[in-house]
Amino acid sequence: MIVVTGATGNTGRPLVQALAAAGAEVRAVSRTVGAADVPAGVEHRQADLLRADELSSALHGADTVFLLTSGEFLGAGGGLGDLLATARGAGTRRVVLLSSLGVGTGHHPADLEKAIESSGIEWTILRPGNFASNAFQWAESIRTERTMAAPFADIALPVIDPDDIAAVAAAVLLEDSHSGKTYNLTGPEAITPRQQAAAIALAVGEPVQFVELSRARARARMLQFMPEPVVESTLAILGTPAPALQQVSPDIEQILGRPAHTFTDWAARNSAAFT
């Protein structure tokens, strides 16, 4: 049994679909998951990782767990100690953690990775960079005004398609050759916000005006929906990224045997969100 937490998100949903298509026994877990969210034959279980009783039920019988923690989980003081103890008690043999590329550069704390590595359970860590799906934050302004506003217009970072993260996670979960390994996951090229606007314009078939925000203006906007420490670390990554964050990793192609999708690929597939 493979348990997928965060099963209704940008990564969890395609991961559940990929595992089910491969014939794996899957249990999809999130606070809101329902039958309509999973393929036929996939078990689903509503659970909050902060509630011990729900967590124990969700992990019961799980051989392998894909672990995705939310900002809310961390903001509420959630740690992995109780979760990993519950997993061990449930007979879990292996955990795959969705971490962040920022952990390797010191922009994000390493607490979750350290907990996994010292848990006594076999582990694999996936460190994705900037998600292509973050572009959904501009969907409304592009739909209504054909404008996209962002800071640091010409600073390029590799942007990763969540479907590629899901495909790597599926491969890692279905094979036993990845224990004790950490993979950095990026798109195939670095791309600037200005170039992202151009890619979305190509996808929708109409011009999209790019408006560069000052750092202060971007910070004020982000504080409306993100905790201040997360805002500061995000702005640091976007505005003054460490060289390691701008590098393209070969890990996706090595694991999947194909190149990672480009942001242009992602924008074309999701063009309906911007039209």
N, C-alpha and C positions, 0 to 999 in steps of 0.2 A: 504494500500500500504506500503510495506517494501522497503526502499531504502538501497542498499548495496554499500558503497563507497569502492574504492580499489578492484573492482570486478574482476580484472584479475590477482590478486596476489595469493600467496600460500594459503592464508586463504580465500580471497574473492571468488575465483573461486569455491572451493567445497562448500562454504556457499550458494552461489546462487543456485547451483545444489540441495543442501539439501532442501532449502526453496521451490524451484519449485516442487520437488518430493513430498513435503508435501501439495501441492496445494495452496500455498500462492501466492498472487499477488506481484510480485517482479519487481523492476527496478534496473538494474545493471549499476553502474556509475564508470567510470574511464576516464582518458585522452585518452585512446586508444581503448576502448571497441568497438567491432563490433559484427555483428550477429553471426559470427562463434564462438564467445567466450561464448555464453549463450545458455541454452537449449531452445527448441522450446516453444514459448509462453511467454518468458521473455522479457520484455521491456529493451532496453539498451539506454544509453545516455552518450555521451562524454562530460566531464566537468572537469575543473580545479578548485579545491577548493579555489584557490587564486583569481579567477575571479568571481566577484559578480553576473554578468549577467548570466553566465553559472550555477552557484550554485543555484540561484533562480529557474531556469528552472528545474534543476535536482531534487530539493526537493519539487516541486509543488505537492500538494496532498498527501504528505508522512505522514502517521500516525506514523511510526516507522522508525528510521534511525540507521544503523550500521555504525559507524564512525571509519575509519582507516586513520590516517594521516601519510604521508611519511616523511623521513628525509629531502627531498627537500622542503616540505611544511614548516617544522620548520626552516630549514636553510634560507629560504626566508623571515623569520619573520612572518610567518603565525600564527595567533592565532584563538581561537574558538569564540571570541566575535561576529564577523560579521556572522559567520556560524550559531551560535545558535540563533541569532536574526532573521536570514533568516528562520531558521527552525520553530521558533515560529510563524513567519508571515505566513508560509505555513500550519500551523495547526498541526505541529508535536507534538505528545503527549509524545513520549518516545525516548530516545537515548541510544544505547549500544556502549560504547567506548572500543576500543582495546588499552589498555595501556601497561604496562610492569611491570614485577615482580620487576625490579630495582627501581621503584618508591617507593615501600614499604620499601626498605632498604636505600633510600637516594642516590643511585647511579645515578638515573635519576630524572630530575625535575618533580615536581607535578603540573605544571601549567595547563595542559590539564584536569587533574582530578578535580582540584579546580574549573575550569571554568564550567565543567559539573555539579558539585555538587551545584553550586550557580546559575544555569541557570533558575530555575523555571520549568524545564521540568523533567519528571520522568526519572531516569537514572539507568543504571547498568554498572559496570566497570569490564572488564576482564583483568587480569594481567598474561599473559603467560611468561614463562621463555625462556630458550635457545631453538630456533627452530631447529628441526632435519634437516630441509632443508638448514641450514647454511652449512651442509656438502657438498653441491653442489660446494662450493668454491674449493674443492679438486678433483672434477670430472676429470678435464683435466689431472692432474698429475697421478691420479690413472689409467686412461685409457691408457696413453702413456708410463708411467714409472713404474706403480704399486707401487708408493710411495705416502705417505701422510705426509705433514709437518705441525706441529702445536706447539704452546708453551704449557707449563704447562701440560706435558704428563700424569701425574698421579693425577691431581686434578679433582675430580668428581662433576658433576652437573647434575640434572635431565634435560633430553632433551625431548622436546614435539613435537609430530607429528602435523603439521598444520591441518591435517584432524580432529584431536580431538578438536582443537580450533574451527574449523568450526562447528563441531557437537554441541559443547557447545553453540556457538553463535546462532545456529539455534533454539536450545531448549529455550534459553533465549528470543529470538525474538518472538517466537510463543506462549509463555506463559506469563501471567501477574503476576506471583508470585515472580519475581526476582527484582522488583523495589527497589532502595536504597541499593542494595547489591554489594559487591566487591568480586570477586572470583580469587583466585590464581590458575593458571593452570600449572601443571608440568607433566612430564612423570612419570611412575610408579617406576623408580629407578634412582639413580645417576650413571653416566657413565663417564669415563675418555676419553680424546682424543685417548689414546692408545687402549682402548677398542672399541671405535668407528671404528678405523682402522681394528680391528679384525672382527667386525660385517660386515663391508663392504667386507672384504676378504671372509667371509662366503657366502655373497650374490652373489659375482661374481665367486666364486669357484676357486680362485687363491690367493696365498699369496700377501699381501700388506705390504710393508716395512714402518714402522713408523719412522719419523725423527723429533726429538724434536728441535724446534727453541728457541733461546734465546729470552728474552723479547724485547731486542733492535731490533733484526732481525724481529720479528713479528710486532713490531710497524712500522718499515720502510715499510713493505709490506702493512700493513693496511692503512697507510697514502696515498697510491696510489689511494684509492677509497673511503676513509671515512674522514670526517672532524676531525681535531685533538682532539676536546673535546670528540667526540664520541669514537675515538680510545682509549683515556685515560680511559674513564669510562668502555669501554668494556674490556680492559686489567685488570682493577681493579677487575671486576666481575669474569673474567676467572682465574686470578692469585691469588687473595686474597679475595675469595667470603665470604660475611657475612654468618654465619650459616643458616640464613633464606633462602638464595639462594640455599643451598644444601639440604634443606628439601623437602620431597615428600608431595605434597598437596593431600588431599582426595577429592577435589572439583569436579574433572572430574567424578570420580566414583559415587559420590553422585548425580550429575545432570543427568548423562547418564545411570546409573544403570549397568555399566560395567567398567572394568579397562581401564586405558589409554593404548594406544599402546606403545610398547617398541621401542627403536632405532633399534633393530634387525628387528622388524616388518617393520619399515619404510624403512630400507636399502634393505630388500628383495623385497618390492613393487617397489622400485626405482632403482633396480640393473642395468637397461638398461643405466642409466646415467653414470655408472662407467665402462661399458664394451666396 
